[in-house]
């Protein structure tokens, strides 16, 4: 969602066996760059629901969110101001599949691999490194930090 020039994004580190799932994007502005499954929060959408939806759309996996690493504020490579809510998730179902128009590849990597930037081309590398540092340091916060969206 974009509001007043700010893009709201939900992002998830899907972790399995000590590795995190990343995807290679096929959008023109970020083609061939690796990222966590993530995307814009739709108007009126709950942040936690948006995070789960984005993982499903981009990977085919159903996830349960377990914790958050926090909220990140940055200017993207396309010059948008982004407020990103980043979560940790575990796979609860589904199977790996993606729309080749948006995602062209995926792989499981060690979290420490994000610290070596020449190993993989990352989208918004500084932000991904900051998330990786939080993941490695165990800087997690409970999901109760996010109040449930009130339905009118």
Secondary structure as UniProt FT lines:
FT   STRAND          2..3
FT   TURN            4..5
FT   STRAND          6..16
FT   TURN            17..18
FT   STRAND          19..25
FT   HELIX           28..30
FT   TURN            31..32
FT   STRAND          34..35
FT   STRAND          37..40
FT   TURN            43..44
FT   HELIX           47..59
FT   STRAND          61..75
FT   TURN            77..78
FT   STRAND          81..94
FT   TURN            100..102
FT   STRAND          103..110
FT   HELIX           111..115
FT   TURN            117..119
FT   TURN            123..124
FT   HELIX           125..137
FT   HELIX           143..145
//
